[in-house]
Amino acid sequence: MSTTNAPSTLGPNPDYVRRLPDLTLVGVVHDHPASVERVESTLRQTAPETVALELPPLAIPLYRSYARRDGSRGAGGEMSAAIRASDAPVVGVDGPSRRFRHTFRRYVDREGLDDETRERLSESVRIAGDRALRCRLAATRLGRRSGLEGDRPFTYDRDLDGDPEELAADERSHVATARAATAFSPPHVAHRDAIREECMAEALGELPGQTVAVVGIDHLEGLVSLLE
């Protein structure tokens, strides 16, 4: 299976988009306005049968609610932008989920991880589960009345109406900074990301027809490698 970079018509930094047969992967910097524009541009030029998001299934209702907000492109960042830009069914392909739990157990057993790494991975999964549950509760009537927050947004010194070239350059700067910081990440983080990518790749591989998937930029190459 081959992959190609996307044409320059797909918004800022089109090299953050990869096309595979029946699947377009849009890499994003979460909540960055350049990423929002790239997601919207890609979906305007594509007619997917499914939109897949790097979100746990439990979080999808919250981002649907963000997408329904009149006159607000900012709420929910690129994830709600993807929902708003397409009429296709939306699925969450990240963990926690039943698939993720299965992938987690399989990966840990296969890699023969030490006890400390297993414990740290388990703790990260627990935190992710708490966050997903909070997102689900925030989408309920009770959650809205109580002002419960879901995921807190990232903020940038840029907006969607800014100069496209400046937006693209600012996004690339954030990508470079984040990638440099990975050198200082604790060892379990690489395992956590590998588990997530295995889970997402399996989910994406099972989706029928044309799919557009919105994923964090640091997962883009890993997913391409697993899906090719």
C-alpha positions as CSV (number, residue, x, y, z in Angstrom):
1,M,0.0,0.0,0.0
2,S,1.5,3.3,-1.0
3,T,1.1,6.8,0.5
4,T,1.4,10.2,-1.0
5,N,1.6,13.8,0.4
6,A,-1.4,15.9,-0.2
7,P,-1.6,18.8,-2.7
8,S,-1.1,22.4,-1.6
9,T,-4.8,23.2,-1.8
10,L,-5.4,21.4,1.5
11,G,-4.7,24.4,3.7
12,P,-1.6,25.3,5.7
13,N,1.3,22.8,5.8
14,P,-0.3,20.3,3.4
15,D,2.7,18.0,4.0
16,Y,1.0,17.1,7.3
17,V,-1.6,15.2,5.2
18,R,-1.0,11.7,4.0
19,R,-3.2,9.9,1.4
20,L,-3.5,6.1,1.4
21,P,-6.0,4.1,-0.5
22,D,-9.4,4.7,1.1
23,L,-7.8,6.8,3.9
24,T,-6.6,10.3,4.3
25,L,-4.7,11.1,7.5
26,V,-4.7,14.7,8.6
27,G,-2.0,15.5,11.1
28,V,-2.8,18.3,13.5
29,V,-1.4,20.3,16.4
30,H,-4.2,20.2,18.8
31,D,-6.4,23.4,18.6
32,H,-4.0,25.3,16.5
33,P,-5.8,27.5,13.9
34,A,-3.6,26.2,11.1
35,S,-4.7,22.7,11.9
36,V,-8.4,23.7,12.0
37,E,-8.1,25.3,8.6
38,R,-6.3,22.2,7.2
39,V,-9.0,19.9,8.5
40,E,-11.8,22.0,7.1
41,S,-10.0,22.3,3.7
42,T,-9.4,18.6,3.5
43,L,-13.0,17.8,4.2
44,R,-14.3,20.4,1.8
45,Q,-12.4,18.6,-1.0
46,T,-13.2,15.0,0.1
47,A,-16.4,13.1,0.5
48,P,-15.6,10.5,3.1
49,E,-17.9,7.8,4.2
50,T,-16.5,8.1,7.7
51,V,-14.7,10.8,9.7
52,A,-12.4,9.2,12.3
53,L,-11.0,11.3,15.2
54,E,-8.2,10.8,17.6
55,L,-10.7,10.8,20.5
56,P,-12.0,8.2,22.8
57,P,-15.6,7.1,21.8
58,L,-16.8,8.6,25.1
59,A,-15.7,12.1,24.1
60,I,-17.5,12.2,20.8
61,P,-20.8,13.6,22.2
62,L,-19.0,16.6,23.7
63,Y,-17.3,17.5,20.5
64,R,-20.6,17.1,18.7
65,S,-22.0,19.7,21.1
66,Y,-19.1,22.0,20.3
67,A,-19.7,21.6,16.6
68,R,-23.3,22.6,17.0
69,R,-22.5,25.9,18.7
70,D,-23.6,28.7,16.3
71,G,-20.8,31.1,15.2
72,S,-18.1,29.4,17.2
73,R,-15.2,27.9,15.2
74,G,-13.0,27.8,18.2
75,A,-14.7,25.4,20.6
76,G,-13.3,21.9,20.3
77,G,-10.5,22.9,17.8
78,E,-9.9,20.7,14.8
79,M,-12.0,17.8,16.2
80,S,-15.3,19.8,16.3
81,A,-14.2,21.5,13.0
82,A,-14.1,18.0,11.4
83,I,-17.6,17.1,12.7
84,R,-18.9,20.5,11.5
85,A,-17.3,20.2,8.0
86,S,-18.8,16.8,7.1
87,D,-22.1,15.0,7.2
88,A,-20.4,11.6,7.4
89,P,-20.7,9.4,10.5
90,V,-18.0,10.2,13.1
91,V,-16.1,7.6,15.1
92,G,-13.5,7.9,17.9
93,V,-10.6,5.6,17.4
94,D,-8.4,6.4,20.4
95,G,-8.5,4.8,23.8
96,P,-9.8,4.1,26.3
97,S,-12.2,1.6,24.7
98,R,-12.6,-2.2,24.6
99,R,-10.3,-2.3,21.7
100,F,-7.7,-0.3,23.5
101,R,-7.8,-2.5,26.5
102,H,-7.1,-5.5,24.3
103,T,-4.3,-3.8,22.5
104,F,-2.8,-2.7,25.8
105,R,-2.7,-6.2,27.2
106,R,-1.3,-7.7,24.0
107,Y,1.4,-5.0,23.7
108,V,2.5,-5.3,27.4
109,D,2.8,-9.1,27.1
110,R,4.5,-9.0,23.8
111,E,7.2,-6.4,24.8
112,G,7.9,-8.1,28.2
113,L,7.9,-4.7,30.0
114,D,9.2,-4.4,33.5
115,D,6.9,-3.8,36.5
116,E,7.7,-0.1,36.8
117,T,6.9,0.6,33.2
118,R,3.7,-1.5,33.4
119,E,2.6,0.5,36.5
120,R,3.3,3.8,34.8
121,L,1.4,2.7,31.7
122,S,-1.5,1.6,33.8
123,E,-1.6,4.9,35.6
124,S,-1.6,6.8,32.3
125,V,-4.5,4.7,31.1
126,R,-6.4,5.4,34.3
127,I,-5.9,9.2,33.8
128,A,-7.0,8.9,30.2
129,G,-10.1,7.0,31.3
130,D,-11.0,9.7,33.9
131,R,-10.6,12.4,31.2
132,A,-12.8,10.5,28.8
133,L,-15.5,10.1,31.4
134,R,-15.3,13.8,32.3
135,C,-15.8,14.6,28.6
136,R,-18.8,12.4,28.4
137,L,-20.4,13.9,31.6
138,A,-19.7,17.4,30.3
139,A,-21.9,16.7,27.3
140,T,-24.9,15.8,29.4
141,R,-27.5,18.2,30.6
142,L,-26.3,17.9,34.2
143,G,-22.8,18.5,33.1
144,R,-23.7,21.6,31.2
145,R,-25.8,23.0,34.0
146,S,-22.9,22.5,36.5
147,G,-20.3,24.0,34.1
148,L,-18.3,20.8,34.0
149,E,-15.3,21.1,31.6
150,G,-14.2,18.5,29.2
151,D,-10.7,18.7,27.7
152,R,-9.1,22.1,28.3
153,P,-8.2,23.8,25.0
154,F,-4.7,24.8,24.0
155,T,-4.4,28.5,23.2
156,Y,-2.1,30.2,20.7
157,D,-1.2,33.8,19.9
158,R,-2.8,33.3,16.5
159,D,-6.4,33.1,15.2
160,L,-8.2,31.6,12.2
161,D,-8.3,34.9,10.4
162,G,-4.6,35.4,10.5
163,D,-2.2,35.4,7.6
164,P,-2.0,31.8,6.2
165,E,1.8,31.8,5.8
166,E,2.2,33.1,9.4
167,L,-0.2,30.5,10.7
168,A,1.7,27.7,8.9
169,A,5.1,28.9,10.2
170,D,3.7,29.2,13.8
171,E,2.4,25.7,13.6
172,R,5.7,24.3,12.3
173,S,7.4,26.0,15.2
174,H,5.2,24.3,17.7
175,V,5.8,20.9,16.0
176,A,9.5,21.4,16.2
177,T,9.4,22.4,19.8
178,A,7.2,19.5,20.8
179,R,9.4,17.0,18.9
180,A,12.5,18.4,20.7
181,A,10.8,17.9,24.0
182,T,10.2,14.2,23.4
183,A,13.9,13.6,24.1
184,F,13.2,14.3,27.7
185,S,10.0,12.2,28.0
186,P,10.1,9.3,30.5
187,P,10.5,5.9,28.8
188,H,6.9,4.7,29.3
189,V,5.6,7.6,27.1
190,A,7.0,5.9,23.9
191,H,5.3,2.7,24.8
192,R,2.0,4.5,25.5
193,D,2.1,6.2,22.1
194,A,2.9,2.9,20.4
195,I,-0.1,1.2,22.1
196,R,-2.3,4.1,21.0
197,E,-1.1,3.9,17.4
198,E,-1.6,0.2,17.2
199,C,-5.1,0.6,18.5
200,M,-5.9,3.5,16.1
201,A,-4.4,1.7,13.1
202,E,-6.5,-1.4,13.7
203,A,-9.6,0.7,14.1
204,L,-8.9,2.7,10.9
205,G,-8.1,-0.5,8.9
206,E,-11.5,-1.9,9.7
207,L,-13.5,1.2,8.5
208,P,-15.3,0.7,5.2
209,G,-14.9,3.0,2.3
210,Q,-13.2,6.4,2.1
211,T,-12.2,7.7,5.5
212,V,-10.7,11.0,6.7
213,A,-8.9,10.6,10.0
214,V,-7.8,13.6,12.2
215,V,-4.8,12.6,14.4
216,G,-2.1,14.3,16.3
217,I,0.9,15.2,14.1
218,D,3.3,13.0,16.2
219,H,1.2,10.0,15.4
220,L,1.1,10.6,11.6
221,E,4.2,8.7,10.6
222,G,3.6,5.9,13.0
223,L,0.1,5.3,11.7
224,V,1.3,5.5,8.1
225,S,4.0,2.8,8.9
226,L,1.4,0.5,10.5
227,L,-1.2,1.0,7.7
228,E,1.0,0.7,4.6
